[in-house]
């Protein structure tokens, strides 16, 4: 004896339409949950023996991006979604701070770029570009996310003279599959998982930024000179 009666496809279609219609009226989806991690290889880095101020521009710290869901397949049902909302700034800033604490002997987060004689140098990070593409291949029920992310990083002396400057650009990718008809209905109403594409971009960016800092001849020569 079954405790629950099977739910008809018609019911799922009505429920799907309700959620989609409600979503369109609201105009926004809830923010996508982001939970990036640091590349484990960072923990093998020999830190640089300096105390630096870390300046992350306010635009980057507060950056939120909306991205529309694209559907390119002809002849397949078109679902209307409100834009997905990606609160990129906070997790990216936190990971840059975490990475900096691995790379440098001591890090002091600063809110403004000004002369800091008590520091050995200043690392300033600015957002250059963020491009998120998300789309669904309905025929195989697959969601694909791509995030092209770039920042401009500068290392300055306490007098704000630029010692080193570089652009760091990466591309993060994410893939989300589903398997059964019931899952398809749920997947469409709650939304595919596009967060991993952004998580991947943040992880790659923090690692590439760390590599550029520790291999920079300009920074190495400056530190050597300061410690003489």
QUIZI-V518781 format. One record per residue. N is the residue number from 1. PHI is phi in whole degrees, 0 to 359 (NA if undefined). Layout:
BEGIN
n/phi
N/PHI
N/PHI
END
This chain:
BEGIN
n/phi
1/NA
2/271
3/283
4/235
5/282
6/301
7/266
8/287
9/296
10/300
11/298
12/297
13/295
14/295
15/297
16/301
17/299
18/297
19/295
20/294
21/295
22/296
23/295
24/294
25/293
26/290
27/82
28/215
29/266
30/300
31/304
32/291
33/285
34/243
35/214
36/290
37/239
38/275
39/299
40/298
41/295
42/298
43/287
44/265
45/285
46/276
47/293
48/275
49/280
50/222
51/257
52/237
53/267
54/253
55/247
56/248
57/302
58/304
59/300
60/290
61/300
62/258
63/290
64/232
65/235
66/256
67/225
68/281
69/275
70/265
71/225
72/257
73/280
74/286
75/82
76/253
77/301
78/256
79/258
80/262
81/247
82/295
83/300
84/281
85/252
86/246
87/279
88/289
89/304
90/295
91/295
92/294
93/297
94/297
95/287
96/295
97/297
98/296
99/298
100/298
101/291
102/276
103/280
104/251
105/298
106/211
107/234
108/241
109/286
110/240
111/267
112/224
113/271
114/210
115/301
116/226
117/295
118/282
119/257
120/277
121/184
122/226
123/257
124/248
125/233
126/234
127/286
128/260
129/204
130/218
131/231
132/250
133/241
134/230
135/208
136/241
137/264
138/296
139/298
140/243
141/50
142/229
143/250
144/237
145/236
146/227
147/228
148/267
149/232
150/215
151/227
152/250
153/244
154/228
155/247
156/242
157/279
158/300
159/268
160/73
161/279
162/283
163/270
164/206
165/211
166/204
167/262
168/241
169/231
170/221
171/228
172/263
173/227
174/217
175/220
176/228
177/254
178/224
179/234
180/244
181/298
182/298
183/295
184/300
185/298
186/295
187/299
188/291
189/287
190/272
191/102
192/297
193/271
194/253
195/304
196/303
197/294
198/288
199/304
200/297
201/296
202/295
203/298
204/295
205/294
206/295
207/291
208/296
209/296
210/299
211/297
212/293
213/292
214/285
215/258
216/286
217/293
218/298
219/291
220/299
221/296
222/296
223/296
224/299
225/293
226/294
227/271
228/286
END
